[in-house]
Amino acid sequence: QVQLVESGGGLVQAGGSLRLSCATSRNIFSINAMGWYRQAPGKQRELVASISVGGRTNYGDSAKGRFTISRDNFKNTVYLQMNSLKPEDTGVYYCNADFGVSQVWGQGTLVTVSS
């Protein structure tokens, strides 16, 4: 059973930065893509950023220019560096591992951005 362990959430003021981490128990090269999704209160879960096994990145519109997704292949870990945070970035951030035929989700980490 693949496990995803997220960390790095917390409370930050608007304009601040946070870095989220997602460590996987599986060799990261066995995963087609890994990504971060956000679910704000009362809203659907949405893509924030993803990175493929080949290193190709994709960002949701709200993340472009402010967030950066990266991976450490030796640590089997994906990171999400979030800068210039806004109150509307508040939500639970979930790590996702896409194996193509199945997906695995982490437990989520709460990010709260105060104005």
N, C-alpha and C positions, 0 to 999 in steps of 0.2 A: 504494500500500500504506500503510495507516494504521499509524503507530507510536505506541506509548505508552511513555514514559520515566518510570520511577519513581525517586524518591529520598527520603532522609530516614530510612531504617531505621538500626538500630544497637543498641547495648547500653545499657540503662537500668536503674536500680534500681527495685524495686517502689515504687509511689507517684509515680513520675516521669512525665514527659510527653515525647511525640515528635510531630512533625508530618510526615506523609508527603505527597509531591507527586506528581502524575501529569500530565505534559504530553503533549498529543496533537498530532500533526502535522495533524490535520483540524480544520476549524472546529467548535467544540464544539456549535454549534446544529444541526449535521447529525447529531448522535448522540442517539438516543432517551433513553438513560440512561447514566450512568457510575457505577461502583461499586468498592468495595474488598472483596476476599475474603481470607480467611486460611486457610492450610493448616498445621496443627500436625503435628508428627511423628507418623506412624501414624494420622492422621485424615483425613477427607474435607475438601475445600475447602468453606468455609462463607461465607455472606454476612456482612459486617461492616456495611456501609452503602452506600446508593446514593442518587443524586440524578438526577431526571429533567430533561429539557430545560426543563420549566416550573418547575423548582426544588423539586419535591416530594421530600422525603427519606424514606428508609426505613432502619430500623436492625435489626440482629440483636439478639436478647435480651441477649447479653453486652456489647453496645456501648451500650445505652440508658443515658443519664444520664452517660456518661463520654466518649464519642467524639462528634465533630461533623464532618459532611461539608459541604464548601462548594465553590464554584466561582468562578473568575475568568474571566469570558467574554472579556475582552480578551487574556488570556494563554493561553486555551484550556487551562486547568489546573484540576484538581480536587485538593482537599486533604482530608486526614483528620487532624484534631487529636485526639490520644489523650491523655487525662488519667487520673490515678489508675491507672496501669498495674499489672497483676497478672502474676505468673509464667505464669498460664494464657493470657495474651495472646501468648505467645511463638509465633512461626511465621513463615512466609513470607507476605507480604502482596502480593497481586496486584491490579493495576488492571485493570478491565474496561470495555470500550466496547460497548454494546449498540445495534446498528443496526436491530434488529427481525428482519431476515432473516439476520443474521450477527452474530458477536461477535468481538472482538479482545481478546487478553490481553497484558499487559505481561510483562516477564521476571521480575518479583518482586523484593521487597526484604525482607531478613531483619530481623526485630525480635526481640530477645532481652531478656526481663525477668528480672532476677536477684532472688532473694528476700533 
